[in-house]
């Protein structure tokens, strides 16, 4: 196994990751949601279709 060094970035070197989701048939960035809709998004439950069937 090789020695691997952890790479640490300063905050100004990082790129913000933008999360998008599908709402009513089209995609929108979660950051553009109002406070209530953002709360609903974070309360969503994800499931595996294979296990749910």
TORMINU-27841 format. One record per atom (N, C-alpha, C, O, CB): residue in three letters; x, y, z. Coordinates in steps of 0.02 Angstrom, whole numbers, padded with zeros to 5 digits, always signed. Glycine has a CB too. Example, Ala and Ser with C-alpha at 12.3 -4.5 7.8 and 13.67 -1.06 7.14 Angstrom:
# residues 2
ALA+00660-00284+00390/ALA+00615-00225+00390/ALA+00660-00165+00390/ALA+00712-00166+00423/ALA+00565-00224+00452/SER+00642-00112+00354/SER+00684-00053+00357/SER+00645+00002+00394/SER+00670+00057+00402/SER+00704-00030+00286/
//
This chain:
# residues 53
UNK+00042-00059+00000/UNK+00000+00000+00000/UNK+00044+00062+00000/UNK+00093+00066+00036/UNK-00048+00000+00061/UNK+00026+00110-00040/UNK+00066+00171-00046/UNK+00049+00220+00009/UNK-00006+00219+00036/UNK+00055+00204-00114/UNK+00097+00261+00026/UNK+00084+00315+00073/UNK+00043+00369+00038/UNK+00063+00394-00015/UNK+00150+00346+00101/UNK-00013+00385+00066/UNK-00055+00437+00036/UNK-00061+00495+00084/UNK-00075+00486+00143/UNK-00126+00410+00019/UNK-00049+00555+00058/UNK-00054+00615+00098/UNK-00123+00645+00090/UNK-00150+00647+00035/UNK+00001+00665+00079/UNK-00151+00668+00144/UNK-00216+00701+00140/UNK-00206+00770+00109/UNK-00160+00807+00128/UNK-00249+00707+00211/UNK-00250+00787+00062/UNK-00247+00852+00030/UNK-00297+00898+00066/UNK-00355+00881+00072/UNK-00263+00848-00046/UNK-00273+00954+00089/UNK-00316+01001+00123/UNK-00321+01065+00082/UNK-00270+01093+00061/UNK-00290+01016+00194/UNK-00382+01088+00072/UNK-00394+01150+00034/UNK-00417+01205+00082/UNK-00453+01192+00130/UNK-00446+01139-00021/UNK-00396+01266+00067/UNK-00421+01323+00104/UNK-00491+01338+00078/UNK-00508+01319+00022/UNK-00374+01386+00095/UNK-00531+01371+00117/UNK-00600+01387+00097/UNK-00603+01424+00030/UNK-00647+01411-00010/UNK-00634+01428+00150/UNK-00556+01469+00019/UNK-00557+01507-00044/UNK-00537+01465-00104/UNK-00548+01486-00161/UNK-00512+01568-00038/UNK-00508+01406-00093/UNK-00489+01361-00148/UNK-00545+01312-00166/UNK-00541+01279-00218/UNK-00426+01323-00129/UNK-00595+01308-00125/UNK-00649+01260-00136/UNK-00700+01287-00186/UNK-00708+01347-00194/UNK-00684+01243-00070/UNK-00735+01241-00219/UNK-00789+01258-00265/UNK-00854+01235-00233/UNK-00859+01178-00210/UNK-00779+01224-00335/UNK-00903+01279-00230/UNK-00967+01263-00199/UNK-01003+01211-00242/UNK-01008+01218-00303/UNK-01010+01327-00190/UNK-01029+01160-00211/UNK-01067+01108-00245/UNK-01141+01128-00243/UNK-01169+01138-00190/UNK-01056+01038-00212/UNK-01171+01134-00302/UNK-01241+01155-00306/UNK-01285+01093-00316/UNK-01274+01054-00362/UNK-01251+01205-00364/UNK-01334+01084-00272/UNK-01379+01027-00275/UNK-01442+01046-00313/UNK-01474+01096-00297/UNK-01396+01001-00204/UNK-01460+01006-00363/UNK-01521+01017-00402/UNK-01568+00959-00389/UNK-01546+00903-00373/UNK-01505+01024-00478/UNK-01633+00971-00395/UNK-01682+00917-00388/UNK-01739+00930-00436/UNK-01749+00985-00460/UNK-01708+00913-00315/UNK-01776+00877-00450/UNK-01831+00883-00497/UNK-01894+00901-00458/UNK-01912+00868-00409/UNK-01842+00817-00537/UNK-01928+00954-00480/UNK-01989+00976-00449/UNK-02041+00988-00503/UNK-02029+01027-00549/UNK-01977+01041-00406/UNK-02097+00955-00499/UNK-02152+00965-00546/UNK-02129+00958-00619/UNK-02150+00996-00662/UNK-02184+01034-00536/UNK-02085+00909-00633/UNK-02065+00895-00701/UNK-02005+00933-00727/UNK-01985+00922-00784/UNK-02120+00907-00745/UNK-01975+00977-00688/UNK-01916+01013-00712/UNK-01866+01018-00655/UNK-01883+01009-00597/UNK-01935+01083-00738/UNK-01804+01032-00672/UNK-01749+01034-00622/UNK-01736+01105-00599/UNK-01736+01153-00638/UNK-01685+01004-00652/UNK-01725+01111-00533/UNK-01711+01176-00503/UNK-01657+01168-00449/UNK-01653+01115-00418/UNK-01775+01208-00472/UNK-01616+01219-00439/UNK-01566+01215-00385/UNK-01601+01223-00317/UNK-01644+01266-00308/UNK-01511+01270-00393/UNK-01583+01181-00270/UNK-01613+01183-00203/UNK-01601+01250-00170/UNK-01642+01273-00130/UNK-01585+01126-00159/UNK-01545+01283-00184/UNK-01528+01347-00154/UNK-01580+01401-00171/UNK-01586+01450-00135/UNK-01458+01370-00176/UNK-01617+01392-00227/UNK-01666+01442-00246/UNK-01734+01432-00212/UNK-01779+01473-00220/UNK-01674+01442-00322/UNK-01741+01377-00175/UNK-01804+01363-00140/UNK-01813+01411-00081/UNK-01764+01436-00053/UNK-01806+01290-00115/UNK-01876+01425-00064/UNK-01888+01464-00004/UNK-01875+01419+00057/UNK-01865+01359+00050/UNK-01961+01493-00003/UNK-01877+01448+00117/UNK-01860+01411+00178/UNK-01903+01349+00188/UNK-01878+01296+00206/UNK-01866+01457+00238/UNK-01968+01355+00176/UNK-02013+01299+00185/UNK-01999+01243+00137/UNK-01999+01184+00156/UNK-02084+01321+00178/UNK-01987+01259+00073/UNK-01974+01208+00023/UNK-01906+01175+00035/UNK-01899+01115+00023/UNK-01975+01239-00048/UNK-01857+01213+00060/UNK-01792+01183+00077/UNK-01802+01133+00135/UNK-01770+01080+00135/UNK-01741+01237+00097/UNK-01844+01150+00183/UNK-01858+01103+00238/UNK-01890+01040+00213/UNK-01873+00985+00235/UNK-01903+01137+00290/UNK-01938+01046+00167/UNK-01970+00987+00137/UNK-01919+00944+00101/UNK-01921+00883+00105/UNK-02026+01009+00089/UNK-01874+00976+00064/UNK-01822+00939+00028/UNK-01780+00897+00076/UNK-01765+00839+00061/UNK-01778+00988-00012/UNK-01759+00927+00132/UNK-01716+00892+00180/UNK-01753+00837+00218/UNK-01722+00792+00246/UNK-01686+00941+00229/UNK-01820+00839+00219/UNK-01859+00787+00252/UNK-01876+00729+00206/UNK-01904+00679+00229/UNK-01923+00817+00279/UNK-01859+00735+00142/UNK-01875+00681+00094/UNK-01842+00616+00116/UNK-01787+00616+00143/UNK-01852+00700+00023/UNK-01876+00561+00102/UNK-01849+00495+00117/UNK-01833+00462+00050/UNK-01874+00463+00005/UNK-01899+00452+00159/UNK-01774+00433+00045/UNK-01753+00399-00016/UNK-01764+00325-00007/UNK-01757+00298+00048/UNK-01678+00415-00033/UNK-01780+00291-00061/UNK-01791+00219-00057/UNK-01760+00185-00117/UNK-01747+00216-00169/UNK-01866+00203-00052/UNK-01750+00121-00109/UNK-01724+00079-00163/UNK-01783+00044-00196/UNK-01817+00004-00163/UNK-01671+00027-00136/UNK-01795+00057-00259/UNK-01853+00030-00293/UNK-01853-00046-00292/UNK-01907-00076-00287/UNK-01856+00055-00365/UNK-01795-00078-00296/UNK-01792-00151-00295/UNK-01818-00179-00229/UNK-01855-00228-00229/UNK-01719-00174-00306/UNK-01800-00148-00174/UNK-01822-00172-00108/UNK-01894-00151-00093/UNK-01928-00186-00056/UNK-01776-00145-00054/UNK-01918-00096-00122/UNK-01985-00072-00108/UNK-02038-00114-00143/UNK-02095-00118-00119/UNK-01992+00001-00129/UNK-02021-00146-00199/UNK-02069-00184-00239/UNK-02085-00249-00208/UNK-02125-00287-00236/UNK-02045-00195-00307/
//
